[in-house]
């Protein structure tokens, strides 16, 4: 059997990884650029690692000396500390730090073996953390590629889907520019989750429920709201019959079901123990006064607004919806369950107090769900008769996305204050940045 790596889709994943590493090296590894690897939220996600392995201080007493003095950068600065009754803890959850841990430890070893400071923030730490983005991008693409096989997507169509997923959306930006935020890690674990959920429903093997429990625990640990991915399971089942059959079979295996639950809660409890150590309580809300307003969602704004509209800044997400027509023709159940999942996550995500999620390119909170959009694009390519037209539109939107990514990278598209006038004033104008 031909190795998957020798097939066009496998080769394109390798090419993407090499290209992204090259771009990353030019972007981050020269002069003082490495110091900008972690900015704003990313500093908080990362801080758990030096706090645990170097300073032994989950109250982040090193913040003033390291963040405010030694590595201070006014453009990157962010106070991620959360003040609680029992002390100080990190506002952000520890899942991203766990995903980054192997790369942090490599940076720590290289720093020990060289003349660099072993303070958690020097050159080698940042180089390896930046590489973590490429690794998890590749991991996510591998499982997205494997997922597409379940839908009988041809090899060259999978190549198009993979290229579009990386370069036609904001995944590219969050893999190499704002790598320290949670999204690229969530993308990889969500890709694995939906792939193994497909295996679970097609094989009914209990071992896959155990894998799914561990993956879901990690997804929640990275970003709790992403636990919504569990509601994609009806779609991943492919039919109501498959969903109900597999669910009942799992419940008929109480040992496996209990083991899966224990594994899920065991993974999630890592965060609870961190809270216990840092502030003396297992259960706190580290985001303090930030929360959801479910009575006033910004459903239209999060998708279409000039401020941060998903479909405006990354229209490839909208083009993916063409695949729903072809799903409807083959399986009304799959079309309805996919659309219901999208409506549900959009309602919840748009109900967050800061529905535009601060500084971000497009609506960054959809990056993790790209494997589900990849399915739609693949189905459209599989079933469409006038495929050349669709591929042409894909090509145009990919170019538009890269131009807008470039504009955002160099602040022609503002990180949070875009308006209709500002948007059309700079629309596709790279001459302003030359």
Steps between C-alpha positions, in 0.01 A plus 500: 500500500627843410614698803273793586808722500567412134150599395436858384316591822787369715759681291310828525496476880879463499536792258273716716704416812828591327355818355354609831830433677681712241251785541526468876879516495490821296232646723628411846857374514708803401628788707260583784191361326497190719394719791162556331413128485263533794263794508204592720287188569779269386714613793233382741452164332876442506573630850387178669812327362774719655281534811499120539838384374731791580361721775276254685260786551140469381430840653722652229723700731755520219264717293647834604863399457462310174198648323521861617876542502719247323279431198266797503346599167216749507344346188511146639429569866199337664422442865360147501476476879159444658456629852293264713412492870763235566778661299609543141458254215512502120194633319550241225460125509798267491419287192700714260800484733471120514498488118805728493683311777719271282622804306556699818711216643705481179560873528600455864750225413652701215527806723680293764741370238574850369576841643135610495306585816289216640223732611228363272497800267835507324578420134474120490173492691340733249641314198359167614166651603467654155570156349219354707257684274636324191489164677136534607405640161649190339329274753165664432547468124594132529177419679292729279644313203413164657152630581435587135555135405172414672321719246666348191682819409750444216869560564532817292183639650645436844808695395278797414312471831822490702654797318178697539476413870846642565535792260138593432403552864640657817664169593817620323520806723445313826751230411798732463422857610291465817613146561484526878123544509289189543355467151762299313513248785121478510496445124726196534309341787161568339625340176600192697171500689278506192717239327480255792129574542455383142692183583285454808177517303620282213659225711317510837827407669512602866864609483401801293275628777806503726702696244213743450471559875870587527486729197187675626666553837797662329275715281317627809830554681626716214184706471188385690251648253642269232343213686208589270667270248314216671186630329654417162461128580153466341646632175810283524280193549362549149147387588265491795511120493880495532495763774238324713651155442852602603375698800293207624787257445726720710244517780476119490871489586495667842867431570613673181253784549619556858863481393436762232332731752781457751760570234320815387463635854855392581640716220278797584589473870856608423368855490312452827817387678685802364232724651524312830875550514491864398196639686386219729175416321419242232224707345544863401410714200826650384338738249343690795256756349508370141224272381214420260182693429277241339208742473694734273712294256684676215411226254511716186796710616731204562435378144459812287608817683780725381641486851582129496263310270608144428353494149632846413864451594521128423227435238626144445292398801190626318597327175515172692123525548458397136576151628177503701301480175679181404462360850127566473485305174673200659386520861256756638592378848867596452415839353263585784731380779798690355297820470353462848849458642618815323200703620549378856870586523442835330226590746720411798819658364318820407355523852841560659527851643776579251342326202784620272757342736736794525789527260463235236497437128146417394307312768776288648269277703400302190854381420461189715194387303670510159502117460119518480517771235758292315243222471256736327760623251603142428139389445441793263809407297393135499146553372506824303473472122632847421798448725726739308283796599517407868877455485532839328302669778711314757816635337371857503394481865834346597682798349262743673558326832878521465485867410277576798725292726795709379303820561409388849857398575617853421204680662323623185211295630467610861497231767164610646373834367408434138198673347333496159691808385833371628447160340424626150767767522769230528326212318772293327733802496844356561659804334458679832733247663773480238 
